[in-house]
């Protein structure tokens, strides 16, 4: 996943699936998962979101803030990638 020149490195699909499952099984009713790249750690991490209102905090990450930037946001249940 996330292969090619537009991404800093690929992401293992099994790990991505684990993140989706973790978000679905949480006691907090998350609906979305943001995939964030951290330049300092050189790794991806998930951030789970309860609703679309929380997307606003990630708009700035698409332009990079500090060492983090937004790669994509997914619906946890349909697994579709969302455009924000």
N, C-alpha and C positions, 0 to 999 in steps of 0.2 A: 504494500500500500504506500501511497505517496512517493512513487518512484518518478524520477526524471529531474530535469534541471530546475524545475520550479520549487523543489522541496529540498531541505537540507540533508535528509537521509530517508531511507525507507522505514516503514513501520511494520513490524510483524503482525500479520492478520490474526493470529491466535491471541496475541496480546490485546489487539483492538476488540476482538470478540469478548474477551474477559472483562474489559472495561465496560462494554455495553451491558453485559450480564450483571456486573456490580451495580451499575446505575439502576437497572430494572429491579433488583432485589433490595435496594435500599429502603429503609423505613420511611425516609423522606420521599415524597412522590415526585421524583425527577421526571422530566419529559425529554430533556435534551442533554447532549454531551458535546462540549467544546474540546477540540484537540489543540493543545498549545505546544509550541516548540520553545525550548529554553536554550538560548545560545550559550549561556554560562555552563549549564550542565550537559549540553549537547544531547538532549533527550526530549522525547514527547511525554506529555502527561495529559490526563483527562480532567475536565472540570464539569461537574454536573449542574444542570440548571433546572429550576422548577417551572419556569414559564418564559415566554418571549420577551417580557419586560427586562429580563436579565441580560439580553443580548447587548443592550446599550453599553455595558461595561467592557464589552469586547470590541466595539467599533474602533476604539483607539489602538487596540492590539494589532489590528490589521495593518497599521502603519508602524508598528514596533514601539514598545514602551520598555525601556530598560533592556533586559536580556530576553524578554518573552514576546512572542507574536502568535496571533491566531492563525491556525492552518485551516480548520473547518469546524462546522457545527452539524451534528447529526441528530435526527429524531431517534430516541432510544428504542421505539417500538417498530417503526416502519424501516428503520436503519437507512433512511434516505438522507442525503446530504442537503442542507438548507442553504439558500442564498440569503445573505444578510446585507 
